[in-house]
Amino acid sequence: MPIEDLQALVLDATAHPSDHSAIVAVLAVVDTGVAEELRDRREPFDGRDDLRAWLAERGVDADTVLALADQDDLHVTIEKLGVTLAAANAGFRAAGVPPLHNRDGHIRQFAAHLQQHRTEIQDELRDRYLTVAERGEPLTEYLRLRDLPGLGPDPEWLDRYWDLPEPVLRARVAEWLGRVCPAPSPTAVRLASVKELREAGHRTAIRATAAARIMVEAWLHRSATSSTRRPGAPEAVAAAMAADGSMDFRRLTQNHVIGWLYAHHEWPESMPQETALLELSKQDLAKAEERLTQATEQQHRTSVATTYGTKKFGHDAVETQAFIDAVRAGVPAEVLATPPRPVALPATPPRDPALLRAPGSGGGWRAITVPPEVTARVGLAGELLVGEWIQHQFGYPPETTWKSAYRQTRFPEDGDDRLGYDFLVNSPEKRILIEVKATTDATLQIALGESEVRKAQALAADEEYLIAFVTHALDPARRRLHILPNPLAAGGFEFYRVAGHSMRLQFQLPTP
């Protein structure tokens, strides 16, 4: 910059009154009258000493005020001065200074509270509608309220709190429940938690529907009756029963599932609902199952069975539920104790020849080809494990954090693989986005899809992106979890190396 331009800039700055807005803001907390006087002053001070003397003449601790103004952090100011946020905001308004609000912080803290205590809130909500369910009345309003509509931070908190106290958060939830729900019944029987009932109900619905499909096939064949009403897919029935509240108010039995199937036109009109009246023999049921399971389909399922530990699991609904239970059972304590922060990776790892194909063969490393059903099971196993780890580390159950499409294997709500992450943890300080990568061995390599790349490189200021890398996902004893840094964050790429010789890029030419 030329010297002449710099001199002109300095002269131009001295020709205008100094900006004392930061000092006025501090004074608004200390002495509103002095703050207003300084705000309205038009005569410039002859240097900082002149300003200090002016403040001292008015009984103000000039050194403290100037030091706080230099920090330019009003939250730190009111903490050091021991002033409440409410009193400080009253002073700010009187001096014409915008009030100090932690709006984004309140949103994060409230979201974290709901995520951590959602199970308790759902239990309270369900208990208030127990008498409605017992009377057989529609549960439309209960189902709407399960998403907690309208439950958010109180705008009046902005003037009073910087960080939201736990009692205030709980009182807000209690006020919402009292406002939108029926009053609790003093004689209502205490039920098991909604989470427990849904988990048990999901398993029952899967097993009962799978058995019902065989019974319906056997009865229709033996009675030479035709009907378009047949049980749907077990996974779909379980999801529908969870979605309409059928699992929330009682522990499901096979009779409950059959009654639901009949009520939803998934049971033949003339077929008895009481299984004892069907008079089906074991041979009838075996032949029905054989007819439902074509030889080619059975052979296919056997060929792509997933081995978890020493046991093989097929890919029908019952086997999938058994696989989920096996993965969740006995997660190693070492895995659960994995710290929720990225490991310190060495910078720029050397190229691993094992990850490259032979010279002259073209292209880069290629994964061993496995059936897509097995690949899906590896991904599901990794996400199931990470869900248990998040609950152990943060106290948030998977039903509140799981966002990918795999969540449909356990919960009725749809997931979304387009988000660019698999789990979302709302901590009071930040939003933690976790993408899960799982492998059947310990190969140190991951691949990021388009949505993951976009999200990892376009984070909000209060978001952190982590990669949860699960090794030996199908080996109960050897599975381990490693939290990796975001490769697309500033400086993050130095911990990774592109595995291969090229990047495949897609583009579009402009239209002539």
N, C-alpha and C positions, 0 to 999 in steps of 0.2 A: 504494500500500500504506500503510495507516495507520501512523503512527509507533509506536504502542503495539504493533502486531503485529511490527514490525521489531525493537523492543527485546526483545520476548519471545523472538524467534528467536535473537538474539545471546546472551541469557542462557542459553537452552537449549543452545546449542552449547558454551558454556564450561563447562557442567556435566558434560560427558562428555570422556573422554580423547581427545586428538587422534589422527587416523588417520595412522600413520606407515608404512603399507604400501609406499608408493613408495620411502621411504628404506630400509626393510628390504630391498627388492628390490635396490637398488643396493649395499647393504652385503653382500648375499649373494655378490656378485661380488668385493668387496674383502676382507672379513673375515667368514667365516661365524659365528664366535663372537660378534662384536659384533652381527651381524644377529639372531641368536637372542636375545641379551640385550635388544635393543630390542623385538623382537617380543613378549617375555614381560613387558615392563615395564608396570605398571599405574598408576604414579604419573605424573600429567601434568607436562609441562615448563612452566616459567614463561616462556613466550615462546620465540622462535626463537634468541635469544642463549643462553638456557639450554641448548637442544638442541645448539647449536654447541659450547658448552663441554664438554658431556657427550661428544660425539664426539671432541673434541680430547684429552680426558683418556685416551681409549682408543687414542691413536696414529693416529687416522683423519684424513685431509685433509678437514675438515668442509666447507670451501667447495666443493670439487670434488663431494663426495657430495651436498650440498644442491642444487647447480646441476644435476647430472644427474637428481636426483629431481624437480626442478621441470619438466624436459623431459618426464618420464613416457614415455620411449621406451627400452625395455630394449635394443633392437637398437643404437641409437645409443650407449647406455651401454657395452656390451661392445666396440664398435668404438673408442670414445675411450680406453677403459682398456687396449686391446690384449689382451683376454682371448679365448680360443677359445670357441666356442659350447658345446663339450663341457664345458669347465671351468666355464663360467657355469651351465649346467644342473645340474651336480653341486652347485654352491653353492645354486642355487634350491631344489633338492629338500631339501637339508640344512636350509634355513631355512624350509621349509614353503611356499615360493613355487612356483606352477605353472611348469613348464619353458617356455622360449621356443621355439616351433616355427613354421616357415614352411610349414605344410601346403599352403595354397592356392598359394603360390609354387612349391613342388615339383611340384604337379600341372601348373601352367602350363608350367614349365620343361621337364618331361619330355615333355609333349604337343608343345611346340615342337621339341624334339630329334627326336622321332619323325616329325613332319611334315617337318622339313628333311632328314632322313636316311632317309626311308622307302624311297627307291629303292635305296640301298645295302643296307639291311636285307633287302629283297625279293630282291636279287641273291644275297646270302649264303644266305638261306633256300632259294632255288631250287637253288643249287649243291650244297647238302647233300642234296637229293633227286634229283640228276641220275641217280645209279646206280639209284634206285628206278624212275624213269621209263624208263631204258634197258632195264630188265628187264621192262617192261610191267606192272608191279604197280600196283594201285589207288593213286591220288594223294589219297585221302580225307583223310589226315592233313595232307598238304601244303596242300590247299585250306583246311582249317580254320585252319591256322597263318598263312595269308596275312593274316588280320585281326589278327595279333599278340595273341592272347588271353592274358591274365595278365601282360602286359608293362607294368609300371608302376613308379613310384618305390618304393624300399625304405623301409619304415617306420623302419628304424634310422638312416636319414639325418637324421631330424628332430632328433635330439640333437646331431648332428655338423656339419651344414651349414645355413647360411642360404640361400646360393645354390649350386646344384649345379655342380661343376666339370665341364668337358667330358670329361676322362678317366674320371670316375666314371660319367657317363652311358653312355659307350661300353662300359665294363666291364660295366655292368648288361645291356646288349643282348647282349654276347658271352656272358655267363653264361646268359642266357635261351636263346640259340641252342644252346649246348652242352647245356643241360638237356632241351630238347624236340625236338631234331633229331638225325638220324644224324650221326656224325662225318664231316667232309669227306674225300672220297677224294683221296689224293695224286696219283693218275693221271688224275683227271677233266679233260676238256678245258674250257678257259676259254671260256664262251659270251658272246655279246653281252648287254648289260643287258636285264632284263625289260622295261623301258620301251621300249627300241628294238625288241625283238622283238614286243611287243604293238602298237606303232604300225604297224609293217610288216605284221604279221599281220592287223590290222583291215582295212587296205586290200586285202590279198590275199583275205581272206574275202569282202569285199563284191564285188569284181570276179569272183571265181571262182564265187560263188553266183549272181550275176546271169547269168553265162554258162551255168552249169549249168541254170538254169531254162529257158533257150532250148533247150539241147541235149536235155533231157528231153522237152520239148514236141515237138521235131522228131522224135526217135526214136520216141516213142509214136505220133505221127501216121503216120509212114512205115511202121512195123511193125504198125500197126493193133492195138496192144496197149493195154489199159486198166490203170491202176494208181492206187491212192490214195496211193502213196508219191511225193511230189514235194518238191523243195527248198522250204524255207520262205522267208520274207522275208529278203533279204540282211542287213539290220540285225539281225534276230533271230538268224540263224546266227552272225554275227560276235560278238555279245554272248555267246551260249552257248559258243562256242569259247574266248573269253577267260575266261569264268567257270569252265570245267572244266579250265583249265590247258593247253589244247592249243597255246597260243601261246607259253608260257613257256620251253620246252626246245628249240625249233628254229625255224628260219625257214620259215614256211609256204609251200607251193607249191599249185598248182591240184590236184595229185594228193592232197595231204594233205586238202584241203577236200572233194574228192569221196569220199575214204575215210571222212571224218567223217560226211558225209551218208548214206552207205550204212550205217554202223554205227548211225546214229540213225534209221533207217527213213525217210529223206527222199530215197531214190534207188530207182527201180523194181527189184524183185527180179531180174528177168531181164535187165536192161540192163547191158551191160559197163561196168566202171569205167574201163577204158583208153579214152581218147578216140579213139585211132587205130583202134580196132575198131568205132567207131560208123558210119564211112563216111558221114558227113553232108556234103552239099554246101553251098556258100554259099547256094544258093537254098533248100535245106531250112531252114537257120538263119534266113534272112531272112523266110520265110513264117511260121516259128514265132514269131519276134519280133512280126510283124504280128498274129498271132492273139492273142498275150498282151497286146498294146497296142491296145486298142480305139480307134477313131478319136475318140470323144468324150473319152476320157481323155487321149489325146495332145493334142487341141486344148486341153483344160483346162490341162494342164501347160505348154503353150506360152504360154497367156495369162497365167499367174501366174509365169512364169520370173523369177528375181531377177537383176537386173543388178548385178554387182560390178565396179567399174571400167568396163571396156569389154566385158566378157564376160558372157553370160547363162548361168545355171545352172538346170537343171530341179530337180525335187523328188524324184526317185527316189534310191535308195541310192547309186549310183555318182556321180551329180551332187552329192549332198549332201557326199560325201567330198571331191570336187574343190573344192567351195565352202569347206569347212573348211580344206583345204590352202592355198587362195588367200588366205584371211583371215589365216592364221598366218604366211604368207610375207612377209618384208620389213616387219615392223612398224617404223614410223618411230622413229629414235633419240630424237626429241623426245618421243614418247609414252612410251617405256620410261623416260625420265629424269624423268617426272612425279613430284614428291615425294609420298610417302604421307601427306600431311597436308592438311587442308582448306584451300582457298584463302580468303583474307580477303575475304569478300563485303561490299559496301556495305550498310549497314542500310536496311531497308524500301525496296526498289526501287520506282520509280514504276510506275504501271499502264501497261502497253503496249497502246495501242489496237489494235495489229495482232493481239493475242491475243483480242480480243472481237468478237463479231458486231455487225452494224449495229444501231443503236438501234431498239427496238420489235420486233426479231425474236425476242426471248425467249431465255432461257438464256445460257450463256457460250460461251467459245471451243470449237470442235469441230475435232478433227483431221481431216485429209484421209482419206477412206475408201480403204483399200487392202485387197487380198485378205489373209486371215489367214495364208496361206502366206508372203507377203512380210513381213508383220509379224513372224512367227516368225523369219525369216531375219535381220531387223534385230537382234532380241534376241540371237540366236545369235552374230552377228558381234560385238556389243558384249561378250558374255561371253568369247568366244574371245580378244579383244584384252586384256581385263582379266586373264585367266588368264596370258597371256604377260607382262604388266606385273608381276603379283605374283611370278612366278618371277624376273624380273630384279631387282626391288626387295628381295625377302625370301629368295630362293633356294629357295622351296617350289614343286615342280612342280604343275601343275593337278590331277593325279589325287589329290592330298592336300588341296586347298583348295576344289575345285569342289563345290558342294552342291545346286545347282538341278537341275531335270529335264533341262536341256540337256546335262548331263554324259553322258547316255546316248548322245549322238552320238559320243563318243570312248571312253567307258569302260563296262565291263559293269555296274557297280553302279548301282542306281537312285538318282536324285536326288529331291529333295522341294521343291516350290514353296511349301509351307506353312510353311517355317521363318521367312520374313520377310527373308531375305538370300540372296545367291547364292554368296558365297565366305566361308570362315572361315580366318583366319590366326591361329595360336597363337604369339604372340610370348612370350618369357620374362616380359614385364611385364604383358601384357594379351591379351585375345581381341579381335581386330579383325573385325567383321562388315561385309561389303561388299555393298551392293545395287547392281546395275548398271542404269542407264537409258541407252538408246541411241536415237538419232534419225538420220534421213537428212539433216537439215539442221543449222542452228545455232540453232534456236528454243530460247530459254532457259526451258524449262518441263518439269516432271516430274509424274508422278502416282504416288501411293503406294496400293497395295492394302491390304486389311484386315490381312493377316498382317504386312505391312511396318510399318504404323502401330502395331500391337500390340507388335511387337518393338522398334521405334525408341523407344517411350516407356516400355518396361519392361526396362531393361538392368540386368544385375548390376553390382556395384561395379567389377569388373575387365574390363568390356566397353566397347568403343567402336564406334559405328555410323557408317559412312561411306557416302556415295553416290558411285559412280563414274559420271560422266556422260560418255558417248561421243557426240561430234558427228560428222556425216558418216560414219556407220558403214559405208556401202557404197561409200565413195570411198577407195581405198588411199592416195592422196597427201594428202588433206585431213583424214583422220580424226584426231581429237585427244581427249585424256582430261583431264577436270577432276575433282578430288576435292572434293566438296561437304560441308559440315557437316550434322550430323543436325538436320533442321528441328524435331524433337520433343524435343530436349534442352533443358535450362534455358537460356533466352535464344536458342535456335536459330531460333525462328520469326520473329525480327525481321529475318532476312536474306531472307525469302521473303514473297510476297504471294499470296493466294488468287486464282487465275486464273478469274474468273467472278463471278457475283452471288449464289451460294447454295451451300450444302452439302447434299447428299442424305443424310438420316439414316433409318435403319430402327429400329423399336422394336416392342414388344409390350405390349398393355394387360393389366393383371392380370385373372385369371379371377374372375368374380363368385362 
